[in-house]
Amino acid sequence: MGSEWREVALTDLYDISSGLSKPAKDFGSGFPFLAFKDVFYNTFVPTELSQLVQSNDKEQASCSIKRGDVFLTRTSETMNELGMSAVALKDYDKATFNGFTKRLRPNSNNNLHPEYVAYYLRSPKFRNEMLAFSTMSTRASLNNEMISRLKITIPPFEVQTSIAWILKTLDDKIELNRQINTTLEAMAQALFKSWFVDFDPVIDNALAAGNEIPAELTARAERRAQAAQSTASEQTHPLPAAICQQFPDRFVFTDTMGWVPEGWKIKEIGEVLHRLTIKKRYKKKDVAQTGKVPVFEQGANILLGYHSNTAEVAATREKPAFIFGDHTCVTKLSTEPFSISENVIALQGQGLNTFWVYSAIQGRQPFEEYRRHWMELIVKPIVATTNNLADLYAAFVVELVSKQADMSRQTSVLAQLRDTLLPKLLSGQLRIPDAQAAVDEALAAI
């Protein structure tokens, strides 16, 4: 660390304010509101705030949000979650912030780069200092006196700028990868919905054959017929003839699911799922002692987290860990080796392609409905297509899944590089040119 680096108390650089406390009836409409979770889960205040609240001019003035503001969570169930920070990178018009957070607004002595501050306050060094004097009664609590004892290490402004640029470049690429993966997932689900929920190819075939369209599907059939007649429409023939011929051209009525394509079956989800087993279950103590985790090696699999108290899929083979919240069912499609905790089930498609089964569950039966046990899920009915159509769908989406896996691998590498560089940069142990070279090399490699 150079001689120009200095350590300064946060209260010498910031003025502390408390946030807005409002009754529940005031939320849901009004003006932007920085929620507790927006601070807790984000290094930077989100561009768009997640909540609205009824607030007046006086409240908006006293609890405003401007570029450079630092927000700290002032209460938590556990000490290690206390004082989580988010830094605003812009001014938010008419916005206010949550009363369970503290706002640190830069004063006239402050010449800090906001992005640098954001990374410093999320660094292991600062987090350890926060934990060192946290107090616990029924809940962990952060007050002004505690904040007054917190310090920040300040390098010259140009060094702050370089550190912020290096770390933000990595985070921006990580966020872009996540957005790409979200888009790829949406593309796969959109195709599944068109083929196997809205039955678009079956409707098209029924219209072409002059077969009856069920009343429930008449409106959609009319829209598709109009699109087919329009020479300007890109939907004139959305699928090649060879693919269209794989779909039936009429519907049949079922007591369970109403009108479904002819030849497709109504099945319980459990009938199209096969539960994988492993001889030795994953336990943290086993990993601590041996460094080895049981791993599934076969094909595409569905990971289902259930009835969990923060159940964990262990990170192996460069795959990130997936954390499941309390009593929430969550799924993840894995095409690479993975390990599982005691609260996660590994599944494969049985009789139908695993890619199709995964989309069928996600698209028709949201897991959020089944929060207690997976047995609530597997008895739910779905419209099961034919094997060849499930395979055909999988052929379309396997490329998307492959791209998702590539994005996830990139994200894992970049996150690891960021986490390695962060403490070294913030302590002055690593020269800026060396860090920039490492980032350039990593970005070029992907």
Number of C-alpha atoms within 10 A of each C-alpha: 14 10 6 8 14 12 10 14 14 19 19 14 19 20 14 19 16 19 19 21 10 13 8 8 9 12 15 13 13 15 18 22 29 27 19 19 12 22 25 21 13 15 22 20 25 17 11 11 16 12 15 18 22 17 21 12 9 9 16 19 12 14 22 22 27 17 15 23 23 27 33 22 23 23 21 19 13 15 19 15 16 23 29 24 28 28 28 22 20 15 14 18 12 18 22 26 28 22 20 18 26 25 26 21 21 22 13 10 9 13 12 17 19 22 22 23 23 24 23 24 22 17 15 14 14 19 18 11 13 23 14 11 13 17 15 13 8 9 13 18 20 24 14 13 9 13 19 14 14 15 18 17 16 21 22 13 13 10 19 19 16 18 26 22 15 21 24 16 17 20 17 11 16 21 13 14 19 16 13 15 20 12 14 18 16 12 14 20 18 15 16 23 17 13 18 25 16 15 20 19 22 26 29 22 17 19 18 11 11 11 13 13 20 17 10 10 14 13 12 16 21 14 10 18 17 13 16 17 11 12 9 9 12 10 15 15 13 13 11 8 9 8 11 16 13 14 25 18 22 22 21 12 12 11 7 11 11 11 17 23 20 15 14 16 15 16 17 16 20 18 17 20 21 16 13 13 11 12 6 9 15 22 14 13 9 13 13 10 8 8 9 12 21 20 18 16 12 12 11 18 25 23 22 21 33 27 19 20 14 16 21 20 24 22 14 17 12 16 20 17 15 18 15 22 16 15 18 22 23 20 22 14 19 17 17 17 17 24 23 27 18 14 17 22 18 24 21 23 21 14 14 20 22 24 25 26 24 22 22 22 17 17 16 16 16 14 20 13 11 19 18 16 15 17 11 12 20 18 13 15 18 23 19 24 22 16 14 13 19 20 16 15 20 21 14 12 21 14 12 18 20 12 15 20 18 15 20 19 18 20 23 17 18 22 18 12 17 20 13 11 20 21 18 14 22 23 16 16 12 15 13 15 10 10 21 17 12 15 20 14 11 15 15 8 8 11
